[in-house]
Amino acid sequence: MAVQQNKKTRSKRDHRRAHDRVVTPTLTEDQYTGEIHRRHHVASDGRYRGRQVREIKIPEEDLQEE
């Protein structure tokens, strides 16, 4: 079993822990549709920066409700 040879200082410990925080994702409102989505990701409607980049299939159940 590994055992440390010397005690880590508070400074070294805190420097190591500096990046361990929980980060919330950065959200942006799409300027074309107004939808909230993660930055640099395709929105749920398949659009990215005003262009349709992915075809989204709508389930048949949703089509019957309209």
VOVO-872880 format. One record per residue (C-alpha): residue in one letter; residue number from 1; x, y negated, z. Coordinates in pm, 1 decimal, always signed. Example, Ala and Ser with C-alpha at 12.3 -4.5 7.8 and 13.67 -1.06 7.14 Angstrom:
<pts>
@res=a n=1 east=+1230.0 north=+450.0 up=+780.0
@res=s n=2 east=+1367.0 north=+106.0 up=+714.0
</pts>
This chain:
<pts>
@res=m n=1 east=+0.0 north=+0.0 up=+0.0
@res=a n=2 east=+139.0 north=-341.5 up=-97.8
@res=v n=3 east=+211.4 north=-583.1 up=+184.5
@res=q n=4 east=+311.9 north=-942.7 up=+127.3
@res=q n=5 east=+658.9 north=-1032.4 up=+242.4
@res=n n=6 east=+590.5 north=-1394.7 up=+335.4
@res=k n=7 east=+275.1 north=-1586.6 up=+424.9
@res=k n=8 east=+125.7 north=-1794.2 up=+141.8
@res=t n=9 east=+104.6 north=-2163.1 up=+222.7
@res=r n=10 east=-225.8 north=-2351.0 up=+223.5
@res=s n=11 east=-109.3 north=-2542.5 up=-81.1
@res=k n=12 east=-35.1 north=-2231.0 up=-288.1
@res=r n=13 east=-364.5 north=-2074.7 up=-179.6
@res=d n=14 east=-564.8 north=-2383.9 up=-270.5
@res=h n=15 east=-391.5 north=-2422.0 up=-607.8
@res=r n=16 east=-487.6 north=-2063.1 up=-689.4
@res=r n=17 east=-849.0 north=-2122.7 up=-585.6
@res=a n=18 east=-878.9 north=-2447.2 up=-783.6
@res=h n=19 east=-1040.3 north=-2271.2 up=-1081.2
@res=d n=20 east=-1268.6 north=-2032.5 up=-888.4
@res=r n=21 east=-1566.7 north=-2268.0 up=-873.0
@res=v n=22 east=-1903.9 north=-2186.9 up=-1028.6
@res=v n=23 east=-1958.8 north=-2392.7 up=-1341.3
@res=t n=24 east=-2303.2 north=-2465.0 up=-1481.8
@res=p n=25 east=-2328.9 north=-2452.5 up=-1861.0
@res=t n=26 east=-2326.1 north=-2786.5 up=-2040.7
@res=l n=27 east=-2663.6 north=-2847.8 up=-2204.5
@res=t n=28 east=-2741.2 north=-3082.1 up=-2491.3
@res=e n=29 east=-3059.3 north=-3205.3 up=-2654.3
@res=d n=30 east=-3064.3 north=-3133.5 up=-3027.4
@res=q n=31 east=-3091.9 north=-3467.0 up=-3207.5
@res=y n=32 east=-3298.4 north=-3315.0 up=-3490.0
@res=t n=33 east=-3551.8 north=-3100.0 up=-3301.5
@res=g n=34 east=-3520.8 north=-3226.7 up=-2943.1
@res=e n=35 east=-3465.0 north=-2874.8 up=-2809.6
@res=i n=36 east=-3231.2 north=-2822.2 up=-2513.7
@res=h n=37 east=-2949.6 north=-2574.2 up=-2586.2
@res=r n=38 east=-2590.8 north=-2494.3 up=-2485.4
@res=r n=39 east=-2327.9 north=-2707.1 up=-2654.8
@res=h n=40 east=-2167.9 north=-2552.2 up=-2965.7
@res=h n=41 east=-2426.3 north=-2271.6 up=-2970.0
@res=v n=42 east=-2714.3 north=-2202.4 up=-3207.4
@res=a n=43 east=-3053.0 north=-2308.9 up=-3068.3
@res=s n=44 east=-3327.4 north=-2050.3 up=-3019.7
@res=d n=45 east=-3498.2 north=-2155.1 up=-3344.8
@res=g n=46 east=-3182.2 north=-2063.1 up=-3541.4
@res=r n=47 east=-3070.2 north=-2418.9 up=-3610.3
@res=y n=48 east=-2726.6 north=-2569.3 up=-3549.2
@res=r n=49 east=-2662.6 north=-2940.4 up=-3607.2
@res=g n=50 east=-2974.2 north=-2977.8 up=-3820.7
@res=r n=51 east=-2910.1 north=-2681.8 up=-4049.1
@res=q n=52 east=-3081.9 north=-2342.3 up=-4047.3
@res=v n=53 east=-2794.2 north=-2100.0 up=-3985.5
@res=r n=54 east=-2981.1 north=-1792.3 up=-3866.2
@res=e n=55 east=-3311.6 north=-1640.2 up=-3969.4
@res=i n=56 east=-3531.9 north=-1581.1 up=-3664.3
@res=k n=57 east=-3791.0 north=-1303.1 up=-3683.5
@res=i n=58 east=-4122.4 north=-1383.8 up=-3517.2
@res=p n=59 east=-4294.5 north=-1084.5 up=-3350.3
@res=e n=60 east=-4631.6 north=-985.8 up=-3499.8
@res=e n=61 east=-4803.4 north=-1047.4 up=-3163.5
@res=d n=62 east=-4714.9 north=-1416.9 up=-3178.6
@res=l n=63 east=-4847.6 north=-1448.7 up=-3532.3
@res=q n=64 east=-5189.2 north=-1307.8 up=-3432.0
@res=e n=65 east=-5231.6 north=-1560.3 up=-3147.2
@res=e n=66 east=-5198.5 north=-1860.6 up=-3380.5
</pts>
